[in-house]
Amino acid sequence: MKKNGFTVFDILIVVALLAITALFVIPKVSHALDESNNKDSVYAEILANYLSLAEKYGNEKKDSVKENDGMIISVDDLIKAGYINTYQGDIIDIRDNTTKMNNIKFSLIYNEENDSVYAQVN
C-alpha cells in the first residue's frame, strides 16, 4: 500500500534547511541595509563640508558676490580654486561609485545684516 503526502520527518528536514539558510541570509541582508544607510549619511557629511567650503570661498570673494547680487559656483570651481584637493580632479559619489560630484552647484548669497556670504545647494 502506497501512502501519499509527507511524513513528519520530511517536514522537519525542510524546516531545518530553511532555518540554516536564514542564518546565512538574514545577516547579509541586514549588513547591506546598514551599509546603504551609512553611504547616505557619509554623502550628507561630504556635501555639508563642500557647502562650508563654498561659504568660505564666498566670504573671500564677498565684494564680488555683493556686487553681482549673488554667485553660483560648482564643486569643480572649488577644486580649481584649491579649496578641495583631489587625486585626479574628479570626485565620485560614494553612493553609486560612478556619478561625478563635480557639477554640484552652490548659490552664494550676500547677507547684509551679518556682512557675510552664506551658501546653499542649488
TARAHU-V489299 format. One line per field, one symbol per residue. phi: phi as a letter, one per 30 degrees, with the letter a starting at -180 (. if undefined). psi: psi as a letter, one per 30 degrees, with the letter a starting at -180 (. if undefined). Layout:
phi->???
psi->???
//
This chain:
phi->.cccjcdddddddddddddddddcddddddddddddddddddedddddddddddddedddceddddddhjacbceddddddidbcbdbjcccdddbhbddcdcdcbccbdcdechbcbbbdd
psi->kkkkakleeeeeeeeeeeeeeeeeeeeeeeeeeeeeeeeeeeeeeeeeeeeeeeeeeeffgeeeeeeghlkklleeeeeefgfkklegfkkkkfefgekkffgkkkkkkkjeefhlklllk.
//
